[in-house]
Structure formats: structure tokens, C-alpha cells
Amino acid sequence: MTATGLDDAATRPPVAERRLHPVTPFRRAWAPVTVLAGWAVHDPNGAQEQVQRLTSAMLLTGLAVLVPAAGLYGFLSWWFTHYAVTDSELRIRTGLLFRRTAHIRLERIQAVDVTRPLLARVAGVAKLRIDVVGAEKKDELAFLGEREARALRAELLARAAGFAPEAAREVGEAPARELLRVPPRGLALSLLLTGATWGSLIAALVVPPLLWLATHSLWTVLAVALPLLGAAGAKSAGRFVAEYDWTVAESPDGLRIDHGLLDRAHETVPPGRVQTVRIVEPLLWRRLGWVRVELDVAGSENSVLVPVAPRAVAESVTAHVLPGVTVPAAPSRPPRRAGRCAPVRWRGYGLAVTGSVFAARHGLLRRRLSLVPHAKVQSVRLTQGPWKRLWRLADVHVDTGAGKTVTARLRDAGEAARLLAEQAERSRTGRRDARPDRWMA
């Protein structure tokens, strides 16, 4: 380094580190209590024996020790957590006994999500989750004040888009144009018309009485009934609460998704990181022309783009995720001899290859059409077992960057061999001509 560089480093003002919101210690104080609860769930018999041995004085003494210890742990973990935004990175320092420092390069940030659980909304705070290229787990800052969280999110996205540090703080949150809003009535009706909702509900109502007649054991009935009721609630009421007021908007930093009745989430679909788009069409939705759109995003947990919408509206939103892509209207079925390998299911399989996507369909009652842009295909494989080889059939698999595979099943063997060679060439030229994975202009 030159003398001038040393002088610049010496005169550069130190980076100002900031702490999380003062309400954070209350959230982190629950960690010791959670450990005890986890032990009790892991060994319920031992926990019950220990509780029975406790006297009232021992219980009060334990609470008198546990509550201050939990509060002290929450305070110290908050005190030793800092974050700072430098010219090139977001730095997060955490740890009470074992220190950890995360250095997140700003140009590698793909998305920044803001989530507000119910209690956090009451306290006026929010959680910031940072999606970074190549990272399996998101780093997070929990909790920040709502205004501070939105300002920091806007600054990080502006910096990732290439704005200078001074300009990034003044840019603010980019404007957004609403593309879709799912009405609560339509969402509720779509859940009522979903087979999984009724299947789990019927199982929760039918199985426990049968178990009672067979065993006359209350604990056995409860052990089976409670998980079934929980699954039924998650597939109906849970989804309604999570997908309530679902809004999709277009902005310069990607597609923004806002949703949630109790816990509000503000997510971003990173541009250029979508590997696969699935258009799902349950049986009872077809008369209404409704579909659901799901995503596979590299390095991100975002998996739903549209919970329910008319097909034309859903395809128009999909066009913002996959620019220039038209959803194939009628994928071709496998040859009739495919029925020798899958007597009924073969009718649900289909394939369409356009100039921009590899599209494979499967499912009879619940149709799923998977669209993979040629530029996102990482590898192509052909598989053929003895029975399929006898009937001159083969499967063609394309692997994506999200670690997922889309398969065109039971294709004619000659067609599959041609598809294997042609898809490899399409993927090579697609990657060469694809736009870089950067923010939308």
C-alpha cells in the first residue's frame, strides 16, 4: 500500500456500529426457557418425575433464579450484538461467549425481506432478513424499529444496485406498481375447493373415533388426534392467515410480495434468481379457471408467487418473473404405449419445449406445469429402466441451480435422445445470451 493509501486509511472516520432495538432483550430472554422446554419435550417422563419432586419453596426459588438469569442473558446478548454498513459490506457482530462476525458483501445481496410478527407489530419493531448469493441460510437483524428497518432495507438494496454510499441513503425505498391483490373472499373459497384441506379435515374427524373404538385409550387418541387437527388447521386456517391480503408489486429491486393477517411479511423475489416456475391447477379450481404459481429461487426460501388467481392474471405476473416467456398452451402427451408403464398416470404427463423454456407437466387431479428457462438448466440426463427400454420409452431430467429436478416422463426413446442433445445446446446458448443476475432496470 502506498503512503497516500495509508494516510487515507488513517484519516478515514471509523464505521459507526449500531445496536438492535431495545425491545430485543425481551425476545432473547426466552432462550433459556426454550432450552428447558426442549428438554421436557425430549424426555417427558423424566421431566414429570423432576416436577413431582419439587416443593413449593424449591419452585419459587427456581423461578427467582431463572427469571433474572433469563433477563440477564437477553440483555447481554443484545449488548454484544452490533451491525454496521461500510463502503463495501454489511457487518454483523454477535455472540456473548463465542464471537461471530458476518461480512456480507453488498454486491452479493439478492433480496432483503422485512417480517413483522404479531407481537413485533404491537411493539413497533420488525425483523430484517438478508438473502445473499450462495448462502444457504439468511442472516437476520431482529429486531429493528419499523422505520429503521425500512430505511436500512432501502439503503442496502440501493447499494446492491450500484448507488454510491451517500446517494443510497437519500434514494429511499424504490416506488412500486401493484400487479395483483388477492381478495380474502377468493382466498377462502380457493382453500375450501382444495382437496388437501378436506382430506386432512376428514382424517382428523374419522381416525380418532376409530382408534377409540379399537383401543379405548385416551392417550393414544390424543397422540393421533392432535397432530391430525394441527395438520388440518395448517392446510386451511393456517394458509388463510399466512396468505391473507397477498399483494404482488413490481419495483426496480424486484417483485415485492406483502402478505399475512397476524404476521406481516414484506418479501422480494430476486431478479434473475428464479430457476423454476410451477403453475398448479387443482381439480376443483378448473371450472373457475384458477391457478396457483410457485417458484424455486436459488438461495432463497420464497416459494409462492401467486396463491390463487385467474389463469390470465397469473400468467401476466409470471411474465414479470420470466420476461419474454409464454406459457405453453397444450403440452404433448407421451405415446399410448406409455400406459404399459403407468396405466393411468401417463395421461397426466406432458412436454413442451419452446425457444425460451423447458416445460413438463404431471398430475391428473392436481396438474403441475413446471417451466425451466433454458439458461437455468445446469445439466440434462436421460434414464431408462428395463421395462421402459422394452417399450422404447425414456425419462428426460433437467437439473436447475436451486437443486431441483424437472422431469419429462415416458417420452419416446428416439424423441428423448434428440431432446437430450438439443436441450444441452439450448442451455449453452441460453446462458450465453441471458441477462446478468442483477436488479431490474
C-alpha positions as CSV (number, residue, x, y, z in Angstrom):
1,M,0.0,0.0,0.0
2,T,1.3,3.5,-0.9
3,A,1.9,6.2,1.6
4,T,-1.2,8.0,0.3
5,G,-3.3,4.9,0.9
6,L,-2.0,4.7,4.5
7,D,-2.9,8.3,5.1
8,D,-6.4,7.8,3.7
9,A,-6.9,4.7,5.9
10,A,-5.7,6.7,8.9
11,T,-7.9,9.7,8.3
12,R,-11.0,7.7,7.3
13,P,-13.6,8.1,10.1
14,P,-14.4,4.8,11.9
15,V,-17.5,3.0,10.9
16,A,-20.4,3.7,13.3
17,E,-21.8,0.5,14.8
18,R,-25.4,0.3,15.8
19,R,-27.3,-1.9,18.2
20,L,-30.7,-3.5,17.7
21,H,-33.9,-2.1,19.1
22,P,-34.1,-2.1,23.0
23,V,-37.1,-4.5,22.9
24,T,-34.8,-7.3,21.6
25,P,-33.6,-8.4,25.1
26,F,-37.2,-9.5,25.9
27,R,-37.2,-11.7,22.8
28,R,-33.8,-13.3,23.6
29,A,-34.6,-13.8,27.2
30,W,-36.8,-16.7,26.2
31,A,-33.7,-18.8,25.1
32,P,-33.0,-20.4,28.5
33,V,-36.7,-21.2,28.9
34,T,-36.8,-22.7,25.4
35,V,-33.9,-25.0,26.4
36,L,-35.8,-26.3,29.4
37,A,-39.0,-26.7,27.3
38,G,-37.0,-28.7,24.7
39,W,-35.6,-31.0,27.4
40,A,-39.1,-31.6,28.8
41,V,-40.4,-32.5,25.4
42,H,-37.5,-34.7,24.6
43,D,-37.8,-36.6,28.0
44,P,-41.4,-36.1,29.2
45,N,-41.2,-38.9,31.8
46,G,-38.0,-37.6,33.4
47,A,-39.4,-34.0,33.4
48,Q,-42.6,-35.2,35.1
49,E,-40.6,-37.0,37.8
50,Q,-38.5,-33.9,38.4
51,V,-41.5,-31.7,38.7
52,Q,-43.2,-34.1,41.2
53,R,-40.2,-33.9,43.4
54,L,-40.2,-30.1,43.6
55,T,-41.8,-28.4,46.7
56,S,-43.4,-25.0,46.6
57,A,-40.2,-23.4,48.1
58,M,-38.0,-25.1,45.6
59,L,-40.3,-24.0,42.7
60,L,-40.3,-20.4,43.9
61,T,-36.5,-20.4,44.4
62,G,-36.1,-21.8,40.8
63,L,-38.3,-19.1,39.4
64,A,-36.4,-16.4,41.4
65,V,-33.2,-17.7,39.8
66,L,-34.4,-18.5,36.3
67,V,-36.2,-15.2,35.6
68,P,-33.3,-12.9,36.4
69,A,-30.9,-15.3,34.6
70,A,-33.0,-15.2,31.5
71,G,-33.3,-11.4,31.7
72,L,-29.5,-11.1,32.1
73,Y,-28.9,-13.4,29.1
74,G,-31.2,-11.4,26.9
75,F,-29.6,-8.1,27.9
76,L,-26.0,-9.3,27.4
77,S,-26.8,-11.0,24.0
78,W,-28.4,-7.7,22.9
79,W,-25.5,-5.6,24.3
80,F,-22.9,-7.7,22.4
81,T,-24.8,-7.5,19.1
82,H,-23.8,-4.8,16.6
83,Y,-24.2,-4.1,12.9
84,A,-22.7,-1.6,10.6
85,V,-22.8,-0.7,6.9
86,T,-19.4,0.1,5.4
87,D,-18.5,1.2,1.9
88,S,-18.4,-2.5,0.7
89,E,-20.3,-4.7,3.2
90,L,-22.9,-5.2,5.9
91,R,-21.1,-6.3,9.1
92,I,-22.9,-8.1,11.9
93,R,-21.2,-9.0,15.1
94,T,-22.9,-11.3,17.5
95,G,-22.0,-13.7,20.4
96,L,-21.7,-13.5,24.2
97,L,-19.1,-16.2,24.8
98,F,-18.3,-17.2,21.2
99,R,-18.0,-14.2,18.9
100,R,-19.2,-14.4,15.3
101,T,-18.8,-11.7,12.7
102,A,-20.6,-11.9,9.4
103,H,-19.2,-9.9,6.5
104,I,-21.9,-9.6,3.8
105,R,-20.7,-8.1,0.5
106,L,-23.2,-5.6,-0.7
107,E,-23.0,-6.5,-4.3
108,R,-23.9,-10.1,-3.5
109,I,-27.2,-9.2,-1.7
110,Q,-30.1,-10.5,-3.7
111,A,-33.0,-9.6,-1.6
112,V,-33.9,-8.0,1.8
113,D,-37.1,-9.1,3.4
114,V,-38.9,-7.4,6.3
115,T,-41.1,-9.5,8.5
116,R,-43.3,-8.3,11.4
117,P,-44.7,-11.0,13.7
118,L,-47.8,-10.1,15.6
119,L,-46.1,-9.1,18.9
120,A,-43.4,-7.2,16.9
121,R,-46.2,-5.2,15.2
122,V,-47.6,-4.3,18.6
123,A,-44.1,-3.2,19.8
124,G,-43.4,-1.3,16.6
125,V,-40.4,-3.4,15.5
126,A,-39.5,-5.6,12.5
127,K,-37.1,-8.3,11.5
128,L,-34.7,-7.8,8.6
129,R,-33.6,-11.0,6.6
130,I,-30.8,-10.7,4.1
131,D,-30.7,-13.1,1.1
132,V,-27.2,-13.5,-0.2
133,V,-26.0,-15.3,-3.3
134,G,-24.5,-18.7,-2.5
135,A,-25.6,-18.6,1.2
136,E,-27.9,-21.5,2.4
137,K,-29.2,-19.6,5.4
138,K,-30.3,-16.0,5.6
139,D,-28.6,-13.6,8.0
140,E,-31.1,-11.5,10.0
141,L,-31.3,-8.5,12.2
142,A,-34.0,-9.0,14.8
143,F,-35.3,-6.6,15.9
144,L,-35.2,-3.0,14.4
145,G,-37.6,-0.2,14.6
146,E,-40.1,-0.3,11.7
147,R,-38.8,2.9,10.2
148,E,-35.2,2.0,10.7
149,A,-35.8,-1.5,9.1
150,R,-37.3,0.0,6.0
151,A,-34.6,2.7,5.7
152,L,-31.9,0.1,6.1
153,R,-33.6,-2.2,3.6
154,A,-33.8,0.7,1.0
155,E,-30.2,1.6,1.6
156,L,-28.9,-2.0,1.2
157,L,-30.9,-2.5,-2.0
158,A,-29.7,0.8,-3.4
159,R,-26.1,-0.1,-2.6
160,A,-26.5,-3.5,-4.2
161,A,-27.9,-1.8,-7.3
162,G,-24.7,0.3,-7.6
163,F,-25.6,3.6,-5.9
164,A,-22.8,5.4,-4.0
165,P,-23.0,5.3,-0.2
166,E,-24.1,8.9,0.1
167,A,-26.7,8.6,-2.6
168,A,-28.0,5.3,-1.3
169,R,-29.1,6.9,2.0
170,E,-31.1,9.6,0.1
171,V,-32.7,7.3,-2.5
172,G,-35.2,5.8,-0.1
173,E,-37.5,2.9,-0.9
174,A,-38.0,2.5,-4.7
175,P,-41.6,3.0,-5.9
176,A,-43.7,0.0,-6.7
177,R,-46.6,-0.6,-9.1
178,E,-49.2,-3.1,-7.9
179,L,-49.7,-6.1,-10.2
180,L,-52.0,-8.3,-8.2
181,R,-54.0,-8.3,-4.9
182,V,-55.8,-11.5,-3.8
183,P,-59.2,-10.7,-2.1
184,P,-59.8,-12.5,1.2
185,R,-63.1,-14.0,-0.2
186,G,-61.3,-15.5,-3.2
187,L,-58.6,-16.9,-1.0
188,A,-61.1,-18.5,1.4
189,L,-63.1,-20.1,-1.4
190,S,-59.9,-21.5,-3.0
191,L,-59.0,-23.2,0.2
192,L,-62.5,-24.7,0.5
193,L,-62.0,-26.1,-3.0
194,T,-58.6,-27.7,-2.2
195,G,-58.7,-31.4,-1.8
196,A,-55.9,-31.4,0.7
197,T,-58.0,-29.3,3.1
198,W,-60.9,-31.7,3.1
199,G,-58.7,-34.8,3.2
200,S,-56.8,-33.7,6.3
201,L,-60.1,-32.5,7.9
202,I,-61.9,-35.8,7.2
203,A,-58.9,-37.7,8.6
204,A,-58.9,-35.6,11.8
205,L,-62.6,-36.3,12.3
206,V,-62.7,-40.0,11.4
207,V,-59.5,-41.6,12.6
208,P,-59.7,-40.6,16.4
209,P,-63.2,-42.2,16.9
210,L,-62.0,-45.4,15.2
211,L,-58.9,-45.5,17.4
212,W,-61.1,-45.1,20.5
213,L,-63.3,-48.0,19.4
214,A,-60.3,-50.1,18.8
215,T,-58.1,-49.2,21.8
216,H,-60.2,-47.4,24.4
217,S,-57.0,-45.5,25.2
218,L,-57.4,-41.7,25.7
219,W,-53.7,-41.1,25.3
220,T,-53.5,-43.0,22.1
221,V,-56.4,-41.0,20.7
222,L,-54.9,-37.7,21.8
223,A,-51.5,-38.6,20.4
224,V,-53.0,-39.2,17.0
225,A,-55.8,-36.6,17.0
226,L,-53.8,-33.5,17.9
227,P,-51.3,-33.9,15.0
228,L,-54.2,-34.5,12.6
229,L,-56.0,-31.4,13.8
230,G,-52.9,-29.4,13.6
231,A,-52.3,-30.6,10.0
232,A,-55.9,-29.8,9.1
233,G,-55.6,-26.3,10.6
234,A,-52.3,-25.6,8.9
235,K,-53.8,-26.6,5.5
236,S,-56.8,-24.3,5.9
237,A,-56.8,-21.6,8.6
238,G,-53.0,-21.5,8.7
239,R,-52.7,-20.9,5.0
240,F,-55.5,-18.3,5.1
241,V,-53.7,-16.4,7.9
242,A,-50.3,-16.6,6.1
243,E,-51.6,-15.7,2.6
244,Y,-54.1,-13.0,3.7
245,D,-54.0,-9.8,1.7
246,W,-51.5,-11.2,-0.7
247,T,-50.1,-8.4,-2.9
248,V,-47.6,-8.5,-5.7
249,A,-45.9,-5.3,-6.9
250,E,-43.2,-4.5,-9.4
251,S,-40.3,-2.3,-8.4
252,P,-36.7,-1.6,-9.6
253,D,-35.4,-4.0,-6.9
254,G,-37.6,-7.0,-7.9
255,L,-41.1,-8.2,-7.4
256,R,-42.3,-7.3,-3.9
257,I,-44.7,-9.6,-2.1
258,D,-46.7,-8.4,1.0
259,H,-48.9,-10.8,2.9
260,G,-50.1,-12.0,6.3
261,L,-53.0,-11.4,8.7
262,L,-51.2,-11.7,12.0
263,D,-47.6,-11.8,11.0
264,R,-46.9,-9.4,8.1
265,A,-44.1,-10.2,5.7
266,H,-42.5,-7.9,3.1
267,E,-40.5,-10.2,0.7
268,T,-38.7,-9.7,-2.6
269,V,-38.3,-12.1,-5.4
270,P,-34.7,-11.6,-6.5
271,P,-34.5,-10.8,-10.2
272,G,-32.6,-13.3,-12.3
273,R,-32.6,-15.9,-9.5
274,V,-35.8,-17.8,-10.3
275,Q,-34.9,-21.3,-11.5
276,T,-38.3,-22.8,-12.0
277,V,-41.9,-21.6,-12.1
278,R,-44.7,-24.1,-11.4
279,I,-48.3,-23.4,-12.4
280,V,-50.5,-25.6,-10.2
281,E,-54.1,-26.3,-11.1
282,P,-56.2,-28.3,-8.6
283,L,-59.1,-30.3,-9.9
284,L,-61.9,-28.2,-8.3
285,W,-60.3,-24.9,-9.5
286,R,-60.5,-25.7,-13.2
287,R,-64.2,-24.7,-13.7
288,L,-63.3,-21.3,-12.2
289,G,-60.1,-21.0,-14.3
290,W,-57.9,-20.5,-11.2
291,V,-54.3,-21.5,-10.8
292,R,-51.5,-21.1,-8.2
293,V,-48.0,-20.1,-9.1
294,E,-45.0,-21.4,-7.1
295,L,-41.3,-20.7,-7.5
296,D,-37.9,-22.3,-7.0
297,V,-35.4,-19.5,-6.2
298,A,-31.7,-20.2,-5.9
299,G,-30.5,-19.4,-2.3
300,S,-34.0,-18.2,-1.1
301,E,-36.9,-19.7,0.8
302,N,-39.5,-17.7,-1.2
303,S,-41.7,-20.4,-2.8
304,V,-45.1,-18.8,-3.7
305,L,-45.7,-16.0,-6.2
306,V,-49.5,-16.2,-6.5
307,P,-51.6,-18.2,-4.0
308,V,-54.7,-18.1,-6.3
309,A,-55.7,-16.0,-9.4
310,P,-57.4,-16.4,-12.8
311,R,-55.0,-18.1,-15.2
312,A,-54.6,-15.0,-17.4
313,V,-53.7,-12.8,-14.4
314,A,-51.3,-15.4,-13.0
315,E,-49.6,-15.7,-16.4
316,S,-49.2,-11.9,-16.7
317,V,-47.5,-11.9,-13.3
318,T,-45.3,-14.8,-14.3
319,A,-44.2,-12.8,-17.4
320,H,-42.5,-10.3,-15.0
321,V,-40.5,-13.1,-13.4
322,L,-39.6,-14.8,-16.8
323,P,-39.5,-11.9,-19.3
324,G,-40.3,-12.9,-22.8
325,V,-41.7,-16.4,-21.8
326,T,-45.1,-17.6,-23.0
327,V,-46.7,-20.4,-21.0
328,P,-47.3,-23.4,-23.4
329,A,-51.0,-24.0,-24.0
330,A,-51.1,-27.7,-24.6
331,P,-48.0,-29.9,-23.7
332,S,-47.9,-33.1,-25.8
333,R,-48.7,-36.4,-24.1
334,P,-46.4,-39.5,-24.2
335,P,-47.2,-42.2,-26.7
336,R,-50.1,-44.5,-25.9
337,R,-47.8,-47.4,-25.1
338,A,-46.7,-45.4,-22.1
339,G,-49.8,-46.9,-20.5
340,R,-47.9,-50.1,-20.2
341,C,-45.6,-48.4,-17.6
342,A,-48.1,-46.2,-15.9
343,P,-51.7,-47.4,-16.7
344,V,-53.5,-44.2,-15.5
345,R,-50.9,-41.6,-14.7
346,W,-49.4,-41.5,-18.2
347,R,-52.3,-39.3,-19.2
348,G,-51.2,-36.6,-16.8
349,Y,-47.7,-36.3,-18.2
350,G,-46.8,-33.8,-20.9
351,L,-43.9,-31.9,-22.5
352,A,-43.5,-28.7,-24.4
353,V,-40.2,-27.1,-25.4
354,T,-40.2,-23.5,-26.7
355,G,-37.4,-21.2,-27.6
356,S,-37.2,-20.0,-24.0
357,V,-38.3,-22.7,-21.6
358,F,-38.4,-26.5,-21.0
359,A,-42.0,-27.2,-19.7
360,A,-43.0,-30.5,-18.2
361,R,-46.5,-31.4,-16.9
362,H,-47.5,-34.1,-14.5
363,G,-50.6,-34.9,-12.4
364,L,-54.2,-35.8,-13.2
365,L,-56.2,-34.4,-10.3
366,R,-53.7,-31.8,-9.4
367,R,-51.9,-30.6,-12.5
368,R,-48.5,-29.1,-12.2
369,L,-46.7,-27.4,-15.2
370,S,-43.0,-26.7,-14.4
371,L,-41.3,-24.1,-16.5
372,V,-37.5,-24.0,-16.6
373,P,-35.7,-21.3,-18.6
374,H,-33.0,-22.8,-20.8
375,A,-30.5,-20.5,-19.2
376,K,-31.2,-22.0,-15.8
377,V,-30.6,-25.7,-16.8
378,Q,-27.4,-26.9,-15.1
379,S,-27.4,-30.5,-16.5
380,V,-29.6,-32.8,-18.7
381,R,-30.0,-36.6,-18.1
382,L,-31.7,-39.5,-19.7
383,T,-32.8,-42.5,-17.7
384,Q,-34.3,-45.8,-19.0
385,G,-35.0,-48.9,-16.9
386,P,-35.5,-52.4,-18.3
387,W,-39.3,-52.1,-18.6
388,K,-39.2,-48.7,-20.3
389,R,-36.5,-50.0,-22.6
390,L,-38.7,-52.8,-23.6
391,W,-41.4,-50.3,-24.6
392,R,-38.9,-47.9,-26.2
393,L,-39.6,-45.2,-23.5
394,A,-37.3,-43.0,-21.5
395,D,-37.4,-40.1,-19.0
396,V,-35.5,-36.8,-19.5
397,H,-34.4,-34.9,-16.4
398,V,-33.2,-31.3,-16.3
399,D,-31.4,-30.1,-13.1
400,T,-31.6,-26.4,-12.0
401,G,-29.5,-24.2,-9.9
402,A,-31.9,-24.4,-7.0
403,G,-31.0,-28.1,-6.5
404,K,-34.3,-29.2,-8.0
405,T,-35.1,-31.5,-11.0
406,V,-37.9,-31.3,-13.6
407,T,-38.7,-34.5,-15.5
408,A,-40.4,-35.2,-18.8
409,R,-41.6,-38.7,-18.2
410,L,-42.4,-41.6,-20.6
411,R,-41.2,-40.0,-23.8
412,D,-40.5,-42.0,-26.9
413,A,-36.9,-43.2,-26.7
414,G,-35.9,-41.6,-30.0
415,E,-37.6,-38.3,-29.0
416,A,-35.8,-38.4,-25.7
417,A,-32.4,-38.9,-27.3
418,R,-33.0,-35.9,-29.6
419,L,-34.3,-33.9,-26.7
420,L,-31.1,-34.7,-24.7
421,A,-28.8,-33.3,-27.3
422,E,-31.0,-30.3,-28.3
423,Q,-31.5,-29.3,-24.6
424,A,-27.8,-29.3,-23.9
425,E,-27.3,-26.9,-26.8
426,R,-30.3,-24.7,-25.8
427,S,-28.9,-24.4,-22.3
428,R,-25.4,-23.4,-23.6
429,T,-26.8,-20.7,-25.8
430,G,-29.3,-19.6,-23.2
431,R,-26.6,-19.0,-20.6
432,R,-24.6,-17.1,-23.2
433,D,-27.5,-14.8,-24.2
434,A,-29.0,-14.4,-20.7
435,R,-29.0,-11.1,-18.9
436,P,-26.8,-10.9,-15.8
437,D,-28.5,-11.7,-12.4
438,R,-28.7,-8.0,-11.5
439,W,-31.5,-5.8,-10.4
440,M,-34.1,-4.9,-12.9
441,A,-33.6,-1.6,-14.8
